[in-house]
Amino acid sequence: MAEAKLKTAARAPKTETAEAATLGAARRVLTAEQQGLEALARQLDARFVAAVQCLRRCRGRVIVSGMGKSGHIAHKIAASFASTGMPAHFVHPAEAGHGDLGMIASDDVVLALSWSGETPELRHLTIYAKRFAIPLIAMTSAPDSALAESADHVLLLPPMPEACPNGLAPTTSTTMQLALGDALAICLLESRGFSREDFRTYHPSGKLGASLRPARSIMHRGDALPLVPKTAPMSQALIVMSQKGLGTLGVVDAQGHLCGIITDGDLRRHMNPDLLQSRAQDVMTANPKTISAQMMASAALHLMTEAKIQALFVTEQKRPVGFIHLHDLLRIGVV
């Protein structure tokens, strides 16, 4: 028993030291990459603006290319451009010399990534761009490299050390490439006035697409709306509420304006022998929260959450035209 305790005590400091070493290494990586991004942000200048303007003038697609880890980043940059309204695709530099140069047209712009600027696989692509006067933007850390000298615009990455202790594994360098690609995409998005509605066009699927859907695309409407006049007896109101099956009843005035709602909670609060003889206006909660048909599903969910309610009427000029329940948002995957 004593020996077991001694062994446990001996192991504990080693475990703590190993954990501390792991956390220390992780923090060094993050700090190194953070410093790289800070250096990159500081050195942005007119060359970046010129590259954005070049992309803005593009009438074709952005052809993004890179080899190795730069190639993986190039894939993501192309996807970011495409998802924010700038047609783009990745061309593998090694395949370019075997026929894939045919994917590049005269109206395109080429964005080539290479930390050293001397990636041999990019040679065919840079020669092709020069031959057909296709604008070439280079993203590199070497201003005197072959890629930089071939380019029309150069996006210089600061020569910051890699987070890898051996200074070999692409870490800080690829983080800067990725961030600079994001900066290009967002600057283009803003300069072109790319809206939330445009974004929804390119992201119709998944939670993101669902959250960007307007209320009009998911609301109950027409005969499905649970509505009664404010003077309706509760005996009638309960029948309508039960038939529509939405758990909420809208109450309208003589002009057809929504003046209140009746929920299960309202019914419980007014539960007494005279309930069926009461009027809808006596039981309703006045001035309920409503939304417009243009409001995004994510905004409707936020409003429900903040107000601690489960349903909203959609109104136009105070008249109810639709109804959304929390279950409708769950069904399309907003939550």
N, C-alpha and C positions, 0 to 999 in steps of 0.2 A: 504493500500500500504506500509506504513511504517512498519507495523507488518510483512508483507511478506518479506521485505528486511532484517529485523532483524532475521527472521527464516532462511533465506538463508545464512546469515553471520554466524549464529550459527552452521549450518550444515557443512560448508566448512572445518573448522579445523578438525572436526571429520572424514570427508572423507579422508582428507590428512593423518591423523594419522592412519586410517585403512589401507590405501594404503602402508604407510611406514612400518606398522607392518607386512603386508603380504610380502612385499619385503624383510624385515629383516629376517623373518622366512625362506623364500626360500633361501636366501643367507647363513643362518646358516646351512641349510640342505646340500647345495652344498659344503660348506666349510668343514663340518664334513666328508662328503663322500670323498672329495679330500684328506683330512688328512689321512683317512683310506687307500686310494690307495698309498699315499706317504710312509706310514709306511710299507705297504705290499711290495712295491718295494725295500725298504731299507733292509728288512730282507730275501729277496730271497737268497738262498745259494745252496750248493751242493745237498740238498734234492730235490730241484726243478729239477736240472739236472738229478738226478737219476730217478725221476718220468717220465720225458720226454723220457729217454732211455728205461724205462720199456714199455711205450706206443709205442715207435719206434720198439721194438721187437715183439709187438703183431701181431700174425698171424691170429687172428680172428677179433672180434669187441670189441669196448669199450662199456661196459655196465655202463651207468651213472644212479645214483639213489639218491634220497633225498626225504624228507617228507616236506609237507607244502610249505613255501616260498622257501626253499632249493630245493624242488622238481621242482618248476617252473624254477629255475635257471638251474637245471640239465637238463631239457628238452632243454633249449637253448644251453647248452654246447654240448649236444649230436648232435643237429642240426648243430652246428658249425663244429664239427669233421666231420660229414658226408659230409657237403658241401665243405670241403677242402680235401677230398680224404681219410679220415680215417673212415672206416665203424663203425657206432655207433648207439645205440638206448637207449631209456629210459626204465627202468623197475621200476614200482611202488613198493616201499618196502613193502607196506601192502599186495599187490597182490602176491609178491614173495613167501610168505609162503602158498599160495593157488594154486600153480601150475606153476606160472610164473618163478620159478627157472629153469624150463625146457628150458627157452629161453637162458640160460647161458651155454656156452660150454667151454671145457678145454683149448681151444686156446684163450679165451677172456681175457680181463683185466677189472676189476671192479673199477669204480671211484665213491666213496660214499661221499655225502656231508651232513654234520651235524655241525652246529655251536657249539653245546654243546658236540657233540661226544657221546651223551647218548640216541639218538633217538631209542626207543625200537623197532620200526618197521624195523630197519635195522639189527636186530639180526639174523634173518633167513638167510639173504643174506651173512653176514660176516661168519657165521658158514659154509655155503655152500661153500664159497670161500676157507676157510681153509681145508675143507674136501677133496676137489678136486684139491688142490694146484693151485688155480686160483689167479694170482697176484691181490692184493687189494691196491688201493691208497685211502687214506683218506684225505679229505679236511675239517679241523676243527680248532677251536681256542683253543681246550683243549688237550694238549699233553699227559695228564695222563688219558684221557677218555677211555671208553671201545672200541670205534671205533679206536682210535689211537693205542691202544695196540694190536688190532687185525690186523692192516694193515702192509703190507710189506714196504710201503712208506707213509710218512706223509707230507702233505702240510699244514703248520701251518699258520693260519690267525692271524694277530695281534689283541689282545683284545681291539679294539677301541670301544668307546661308540657309540650307535645308534644315528642317527640324530633325532629320535623321542624324544620330550621333556620328555616323561615318561621313556625313555630308554627301551621300550618294542617292538615297531613295527620294524621288520627287515628292515633296510634301509642301513646303512653303511655296515653291515655284508653281505647282499646279493649283494651289489655293488662290494665288494671285491671278493666274490665268482665268480661273473660273469666275472670280469676282469681277475682273475687268470685262469678261464677256457679259456678265449680268448688267454691268454699268452701261455697256453699249445697247443692250436690249431695252433697258428701261428708258434710256435717253431717247431712243427711237420711238418707243411707245408714247412718251410724253410729247415729243415733237409732232407726232402724227395725230394727236388727239384720240388715241385708242381708248374707248370707253368700256365701262363694265358690261354693257350690252354686247359690244364687239367681243369682249373676253368670253362671254357666255357662248357665243357662236363657235368659238374654237375649243370650248370645254363643256360639251353637252352631257358628258358622262360623269359618273361618280358623285361624291359628296360635293365637290367644287361646283360641278354643273348644276346640281340640285339647288345649292344655296343661292345661285345666281338667277334661278327661274323667277319670273315675276308672279305676283299673286294671281293675276288673271288666268295664268296657265294651269293652276291647280285648284282654284276655288270652285265650290258648289254654286250653281246658279239656276235661274229660272224657277221652275216648279219645285226644285229641291230645297229652295230657301224656306226656312221655318219662320213665317211671319204672321202676325195677327194685328188688328187694329187695337189701339190702346183702350177702347171701350169694350172690347170683347170680354165676355164672362170667362172666368177661369175654367169653367167646365168645358168650354170650347177650346180654350188655349191649351189645356192639357192634352186634348185629342190631337191637335196639330203638332204639338211637341213630340208626342209619342209616334205619330205617323212618320214624321220626317227623320226621326232616329238620330239626331245630331247632338242631343243633350242640352241644347240651348234654343231659346225662342227669341226672335226679334219682335219688338213692339214699335209700330209706326203710328204717326199722327195723321190728321186729316189730309195733310199735304203729301203724305207718303214718305216723310222724313223719319229716319230711325231715331226714336226718342228714348229707347230703353231696351234692356234684354232681361229675360228670365232664365235663370239657371237652376240646377238642382239645389244649389245652396239657397237661392231665393225661396224655393218651395219649402225647404226645411224650416227656414226662418219664419215663414208665414203659415206653418202647419197648424190649423185650428178648425173647428167645426164649420166655420163660415167661409173657408177657403174657396169652395166651389161657387159661392155667391159673389165673391169679390170680382173686380175688374182687373184686367191685365195691368193697367196703370197703377193699381194699388200694390201690386206685388213686384213690379219690375225694378231693376236698378237703373236709374236715369243716367243719361250722358255717358254711355259706354265708350270704351276705346275702340277706334276703327282704323282701318288702313286704306290706302288707295290701291287700285288695280295694278299700278306700276311698281309698287314696293316689292323689293326682292324677298325671297323666301327666308333668307338668313336674317333680314331685318325684322320680318314678322316674328320669327322665333325669338329674337332678342327682346322684342316688345312683350311677347307672352311671358318670357322668363322674368323680366323686370317687374311686370304687373302681377305675376303669379296667377295667370289665367290660362285657360286651355283652348280658347276659341276667340276669333275676331270676325266681325262683319267687315266686308269690303264695301265702301260707299263711294258714290259719285254725286257731288252736290247734295250731300246729306241723305241721299236715297240709297238703300241697301241694294247692291247688285251682285253680291257674292258672299260666301262664308268659308272660312278656313278653320279647321280644327287641328290641334296638335298632332293628331293621328295622321292627318294628311301630310304633314311635314315628315313624320317618321316613315311614312310609306314611300316617299320619294328619296329618302336617305339624307335629309338635311341634318338631322341630329346624329 
